[in-house]
Amino acid sequence: MMNDYYKTKESVEEYIQLAKDVNGAALIEKLKVFLAAHAAVIEIGTGPGAD
């Protein structure tokens, strides 16, 4: 993927369409194995990283 991919309106709209049905529930279940009870996660670090 190019570094400028997320800098155009069209590419952002494409990313939104690709990500709209993503469900993080499976990832959260996997993380529970490694996290202490009542632990909090601030950010998992998903997405284009251009916020």
Phi, psi and omega in degrees: 000139181285153179296333182267009186305317186270018184255006176242153180300319182295318181290326177294317178297321177297315179300317179300317178295320180293326187264352189298330182259009180288131180240120182276007184300319181295320178295318179298318178298320178294321180294328181302333179296327186260344184265146175290158177304137179067017177289157178238143176245123181284312180205140179269339178086049178254166177097187187285344179075019182248020182290000000 
